Amino acid sequence: MTTTNPSDESEITRSRNAGGTGHTIALADRWGIPVVSLTGGRAAMERISGLAA
């Protein structure tokens, strides 16, 4: 989970502005670890609950 821009949730879509968080997002994406930005509000919470299922 992160609090970056929701469009930065994968290595391909992350921006340079994501900084160190962007590097972590890229690594997680390469390893198949889901990345969910908490700034996504309700949509983020729904994605998180879907991961737990």
Steps between C-alpha positions, in 0.01 A plus 500: 500500500615849424369854494628596157297596195265210408636510144842402642391148599718315247851526361371603159264774622707646785647845447842637586324718759430188708864508618613221732144377529503456123807278526323283757190486279715385206660222705166384640350497150792291366452247781122482453423671830178703478537875549201700624509875552294602801429834335261305277234521773212255470646338187822428691309340786309281256827389336647417842196295601522316168861405572405343831249267337 
